[in-house]
Amino acid sequence: MRALAVAAGIVFWTLVLGVAVLMFFPAGEEGEPVAVLQIETAPPKPAAAPAGPAAVDLPPGFSVTGPSMAPAQQRPAAPTLAPSGQGTTMMPVTPGQLNAPPPAPPGPNGALETPERHGAAPVAESGTEVAAAELKAGIDQTGSIPLAPVPAPALVEESPYGPLPKIAIDGRRPAEVYARPSDYAKVAGGPPRVAVLLNGLGVPGAPDGDIIKGLPPPVSVAYGAYGRSLQERVTEARAEGHEVLLAIPLEPNDYPAEDPGPHTLLTTLPTNENIKRLQWLMSRYTGYVGVTNYMGAKFEATPSALKPVLEEVKVRGLIYLDDGTVENSTAGQIAQDLELEYAVAHVHLDAAGMEKALAELEAAAKAQGVAIGVAKAEPGTAKRIADWAGSLEAKGLVLVPVSTAMRSQRQS
């Protein structure tokens, strides 16, 4: 029994030693350790990123969720597209690019300066009006050059097409704010006024905008809604002292054989479609005092089509100049009924008969106190008008902007 116990003890300790050797000295195929385990402490956990949109490199002005908008908020709906059939390759003025100085502060009596000029010569206050005897013949030099920057923010209405003119909440109108300031618009007396509108820019087949170089500053210019860099052209014209009108294409008698251009207002369209087209045209640039017609023999002779258009012109604080080419135009009667500031050109200054036409313009001014001529933008026209303007002082006449002539006509 003692021998059996000893043998069992030997076997037990042999097994214990064998297991210990296997645990602490495992062997591979060639006696090398099978694996070496290296245990390291984990690095410290990085600090949590601040809450908000992911840090993504984006172009200036862009945001993942939009400016000042939480991710859960709904984005504004995209503006509706232009009316059917009015697609264009011409880009509208981007509202975000409109950059103008703030409105002028109230004057000493609490009233707002009218019109808003942002650095231009201030309007004479009541009791300091210019006397008629102070008004001289020649070329009106009372306006500032350049004209005030445009647009005035208070006169802009954003639309799906681009910026539209509007009357400010304090009553200021584009017809006043964007006009070339003139002492001759304040009194009825003084020398007879003549005004010239150079038309035919910014329309199909129009000459380069540089054709206005050399025009006396009081000469007004009209741009259509077609072409590139229209806002740049308008800005350049105003920098030279010229006030601007918008020429809108109206249906001629032989349309479409004679086509004024895309978005022409037509007598066959419903009123709402013509107003959409008009607003598209109005949104091409800013800074114009009013509207004039480009063609339109049929449209101006159709009161049911023309009246809503002139209503829109009045609502937006603009003037309307009829270029006088439509013999049976109904614009005058409609404008009178609407109390719209309106005038019709007295003389067409045809390049082929410029001398005779200018003489007629002078005679009309002397007979009526004021006369407006419309000239087509053609090579040599600017120089001819400039030469003629230099002769007005000796003739006792004064060259003024179209808006001044219209106000003088109303006063007289």
PyMOL commands that set and color helices and strands:
alter all, ss='L'
color gray80, all
select helices_A, chain A and resi 2-24+95-97+132-134+153-155+174-177+183-185+209-212+230-239+271-282+303-315+331-338+351-368+381-389+392-395+402-411
alter helices_A, ss='H'
color red, helices_A
select strands_A, chain A and resi 138-139+156-158+163-165+193-201+220-223+244-250+288-295+319-322+342-344+347-349+370-376+398-399
alter strands_A, ss='S'
color yellow, strands_A
deselect
rebuild
show_as cartoon
